[in-house]
Amino acid sequence: MIRWQGVIPSHSRPRYPNQMFRGGSLNLSGVVALGKAVEIAQDSLNFEMEDTRELRDFLEEEITRVDGVSALISWSQRVANTLLVALDGVEAEAMLYHLNRAVLLFFLTQ
């Protein structure tokens, strides 16, 4: 004997365990539309990632020309929006303090 198990929960209170799920067909046009929307979003995301990666690579090339600045992670081992550099002679806590202060002053003057 085959026992069928429903996949869509019923909104009414079931009297028997097999009434916990309602029968019926899925919204096929909605499923197809959702699939197409995901496909379009994926294409857009790929374009955005490539554009972001190009900007990141340009920034890295330019910033590593400065003496005392070096990239810490190779190009292939990071996501498109990440740039990790080391600045010789700069303490991390002092840099964070000054960056946070600069950002705060920027937003206060806007």
ZILINTA-V63417 format. One record per residue. N is the residue number from 1. RES is the residue in one letter. OMEGA is omega as a letter, one per 40 degrees, with the letter a starting at -180 (999 if undefined). Layout:
BEGIN
n = <N:N>
res = <RES:RES>
omega = <OMEGA:OMEGA>
END
This chain:
BEGIN
n = <1:2:3:4:5:6:7:8:9:10:11:12:13:14:15:16:17:18:19:20:21:22:23:24:25:26:27:28:29:30:31:32:33:34:35:36:37:38:39:40:41:42:43:44:45:46:47:48:49:50:51:52:53:54:55:56:57:58:59:60:61:62:63:64:65:66:67:68:69:70:71:72:73:74:75:76:77:78:79:80:81:82:83:84:85:86:87:88:89:90:91:92:93:94:95:96:97:98:99:100:101:102:103:104:105:106:107:108:109:110>
res = <M:I:R:W:Q:G:V:I:P:S:H:S:R:P:R:Y:P:N:Q:M:F:R:G:G:S:L:N:L:S:G:V:V:A:L:G:K:A:V:E:I:A:Q:D:S:L:N:F:E:M:E:D:T:R:E:L:R:D:F:L:E:E:E:I:T:R:V:D:G:V:S:A:L:I:S:W:S:Q:R:V:A:N:T:L:L:V:A:L:D:G:V:E:A:E:A:M:L:Y:H:L:N:R:A:V:L:L:F:F:L:T:Q>
omega = <i:i:i:i:a:i:a:a:i:a:i:a:a:i:a:a:a:i:a:a:a:i:i:a:i:i:a:i:i:i:i:i:i:i:i:i:i:i:i:i:i:i:i:i:i:i:a:i:i:i:i:i:i:i:i:a:i:i:i:i:a:a:i:i:i:i:i:i:i:i:a:a:i:a:a:a:a:i:a:a:a:i:a:a:i:i:a:i:a:i:a:a:i:i:i:i:a:i:i:i:i:i:i:i:i:a:i:a:a:999>
END
